[in-house]
Amino acid sequence: MNGLKIISDTVEVSGKRVLVRIDGDVSIEKGVIEPGGEIRLFSCEDTVLNLVKRGAKVILMCHLGRPNGKIELSLSVVPVAKKLSEKFGFNIQVADSVVGTAVNFLVGKMEAGEVVMLENLRFDSREETDDEIFAKELAELGDVYIDESFANSHRKHASMHKITQFLPSYAGFHFAKEIMELEKVMSGFKRPIVAAISGAKIETKAALLENLLPQIDFLITGGGVANMFIQADGKKIGNSIAEPSMLEFVKGLLEKYRDKIFVPSDVRVLRSDPVTGKEEVISLESGTVTQNDAIYDIGPKTSAFYRTVIEKGGMCIWNGPMGKTELPDFTDGTKELAKAVIESKIFTVVGGGDTIIALNKMNLLGGINGHVSTGGGAMIALLQGEKLPAVEVLRS
């Protein structure tokens, strides 16, 4: 893994204060974590329990929401600590603030094997500016630093970047696994490589597509990404999501990689006509999407074809549900692709919050053979070939 320093049993932690940056940025309503959110929140479990078992004094750090440097009680990490306490089976006390005298006192009286959590890091505006003084104040609370927040590793923030200048720093078990699995993808783990890329806007996936297409064998598309390829192929997309400014870019991709790119041959639309307003399947080969139609999912013929592509594959990269899965009538494309992935047992890396939430609701996430990434933006950035700030500082 290109010199990534990983926490191991050879690193002495007994009796030491260990700062662990976790991903606690989840939505919790009435004690229930958002679907898929528990995967991110609990990804630190192996590292934290290992440290507790070895007698470390564990200090958890995370952010929640966007308080913009101000204290907002609705964004306190107390509910996050409560969910972790329930999961781990022991109490996690939350500090009254992020840094300062009270925090120093709380940490100073910790016993071996105890766990505390600092308040929301973003209550201090210096976190998001990678402030050196703030990073040093955090570092003074610990003897060792561990990063278990891969989902935020593309951000240059003080608790993940500058802090590593002041403490021996390591990747946690899950963080290291994320890098290992994604680097397998980058090195062409097993061919043919299939990428399933969707999303509302192709602009957010442009760099990913440019970087992936030369490396993969097949690209299957859905959502707004597919809409733009359909339009670039000269077909009408009606009232669907479109980005006129990206049309020439997409035409360029089709011209260069047409043999690799698969676009829906039929779609499910929401027909907004007041008389016939309903879900309907339209063939793009023999039918036409009217001006009143909005494409919300791939059709059954496309799903069947995508299954044949998956069955040929050696590895799959999946980012983005195939349709507007928050609407019950438009979940079939995503569900059928998930079934194809599971039944073929193809090694699959799944990432992106929307994809994970959709598959989790369908009770299909557990059947994936491969790796479920906690990172959306971080996963895309790494696959685009970018250097992630919080990863690079953990390399030897």
Sequence and secondary structure as in RCSB ss.txt:
>XXXX:A:sequence
MNGLKIISDTVEVSGKRVLVRIDGDVSIEKGVIEPGGEIRLFSCEDTVLNLVKRGAKVILMCHLGRPNGKIELSL
SVVPVAKKLSEKFGFNIQVADSVVGTAVNFLVGKMEAGEVVMLENLRFDSREETDDEIFAKELAELGDVYIDESF
ANSHRKHASMHKITQFLPSYAGFHFAKEIMELEKVMSGFKRPIVAAISGAKIETKAALLENLLPQIDFLITGGGV
ANMFIQADGKKIGNSIAEPSMLEFVKGLLEKYRDKIFVPSDVRVLRSDPVTGKEEVISLESGTVTQNDAIYDIGP
KTSAFYRTVIEKGGMCIWNGPMGKTELPDFTDGTKELAKAVIESKIFTVVGGGDTIIALNKMNLLGGINGHVSTG
GGAMIALLQGEKLPAVEVLRS
>XXXX:A:secstr
 TTB B  TTS  TT EEEEEE     EETTEE TTHHHHHGGGHHHHHHHHHTT EEEEE   S  TTS  GGG
 SHHHHHHHHHHHTS  EE SSSSSHHHHHHHHT  TT EEE   GGGSTTTTTT HHHHHHHHTT SEEEEE G
GGTTS  TTTTGGGGTS EEE HHHHHHHHHHHHHHTT SSSEEEEE  S SGGGHHHHHHHTTT SEEEE HHH
HHHHHHHTT   BTS   GGGHHHHHHHHHHHTTTEE  SEEEEEE  TTT SEEEEETTTS   TTEEEEEE H
HHHHHHHHHHHH SEEEEES SS TTSGGG HHHHHHHHHHHHHT EEEEE HHHHHHHHHTT GGG SEEE S 
SHHHHHHHTT   HHHHTTB 
